[in-house]
Amino acid sequence: MQGPQEHAASSAHDSEGAAASVCSVAWCPFCMAASAVKPISPEVVGHLLKAGSELFLAFRSAIDGRADDLEGGAPAAPVRLEKIDVG
C-alpha cells in the first residue's frame, strides 16, 4: 500500500505524462484525428483510409475529365457510363 508521499509522487508523474501528450494548439486537426482513431481497431482504420483514397481518386478523375472538356479537345473515346452495384 502506498503512503501519502508515494501516492502524491505517482499522481504527479501521471499528470506529467498526460500533459506531455496534450497538443498545445487548440483544435489541432491532427491531434483530434489521432484521439478519435486511438480506440478503433487497425482494420477499421485501414478500411477508412482505403475509402478516403478511393474518394480522392474519384474527385481527381472528375477534375481531369472537366479539364479535358475545358481544353476543347475531343474525347478519345465516347463517354460510357457503367453501373456499379455497391453492396
TAQUI-V843604 format. One record per backbone hydrogen bond with DSSP energy under -1.0 kcal/mol. NH is the residue of the N-H (numbers start at 1). CO is the residue of the C=O. If there is no record, write none. Layout:
((NH CO) (NH CO))
//
This chain:
((7 3) (8 4) (9 5) (10 6) (11 7) (12 8) (13 9) (14 10) (15 11) (16 12) (17 13) (18 14) (19 15) (20 16) (28 25) (32 28) (33 29) (34 30) (35 31) (36 32) (37 33) (38 34) (40 37) (45 41) (46 42) (47 43) (48 44) (49 45) (50 46) (51 47) (52 48) (53 49) (54 50) (55 51) (56 52) (57 53) (58 54) (59 55) (60 56) (61 57) (62 58) (63 59) (64 60) (65 61) (66 62) (67 63) (68 64) (69 65) (70 66) (71 67))
//
